[in-house]
Amino acid sequence: MSVQHALLTSLLERPSSGYELARRFDRSIGYFWHATHQQIYRELGRMAQNGWIAAQESKGDARNRKKVYFVLPPGRDELARWVLEPANGLDARDEILVRLRADAVIGPLGLGPEMARLIEMHRERLETYRRIEVRDFAAAEPTRAQRLQHALLRRGIRYEEDWVAWAEDLLPLLAQPGGGA
């Protein structure tokens, strides 16, 4: 996934300043696609150069003025093109999997504490997702957009539930003293 396409999606949801966009990104798309604030600002510049977005200065006194970015028709067209483009395959970039494979080859390396730390992080994210679900998806008659957004959140909840269960099953193996296969 391109961070530019994630940003276009977010800006179509609500035009925002770079700062607001970065904060919103951290609280939504950032759960499954990480981008630093610096990267977001850099990509906003590239997107403006491509003619996908534009910025309008907000009203107010000089101290509180900010650029509010919004998507132009070519940006909407680019996002639609990208959405329909076939994916490059499954993205399996989970660093712990490589570490576990290395532990299988040359270990035991003592990955138990790291796995326990990751379990706790995934539990925290799971609880965050569950709080978001209760807060944002209690409407009796949700719109199509709300149903799609809820489906994305449910995917995240299921992923975190599965990750925690898998890692908890694996944790005792990491605590075992070494030996070959």
Residue pairs with C-beta under 8 A, 6 or more apart in sequence:
1 33
1 91
2 82
3 33
3 35
3 39
3 40
3 43
4 43
4 46
4 47
4 52
5 78
5 79
5 82
5 83
6 25
6 29
6 33
6 35
7 21
7 25
7 40
7 43
7 44
7 47
8 47
8 52
8 53
8 71
8 75
8 76
8 78
8 79
9 29
9 79
10 16
10 21
10 24
10 25
10 28
10 29
11 21
11 53
11 69
11 70
11 71
11 75
12 71
12 76
12 79
14 24
15 68
15 69
15 70
15 71
16 24
16 68
16 69
17 58
17 66
17 67
17 68
17 69
18 37
18 40
18 41
18 44
18 66
18 67
18 69
19 37
19 66
21 40
21 44
21 69
22 37
22 40
22 41
25 35
25 40
31 125
31 128
31 129
31 156
32 156
35 43
44 53
44 69
47 53
47 75
48 54
48 55
48 69
50 74
50 75
50 78
51 72
51 74
51 75
52 71
52 72
52 74
52 75
52 78
53 69
53 70
53 71
53 72
53 75
54 69
54 70
54 72
55 67
55 68
55 69
55 70
56 67
56 68
56 70
57 65
57 66
57 67
57 68
58 64
58 65
58 66
58 67
58 68
59 65
71 79
96 114
96 115
96 118
99 109
99 111
99 114
100 111
100 170
102 109
103 109
103 111
103 174
107 178
108 174
108 176
108 177
108 178
111 174
112 171
112 174
112 175
115 167
115 170
115 171
115 174
116 171
118 167
119 164
119 167
119 168
119 171
122 160
122 163
122 164
122 167
123 160
123 164
125 156
125 160
126 157
126 160
126 161
126 164
129 153
129 156
129 157
129 160
130 157
132 153
133 150
133 153
133 154
133 157
136 149
136 150
136 153
137 146
137 149
137 150
137 153
139 146
142 150
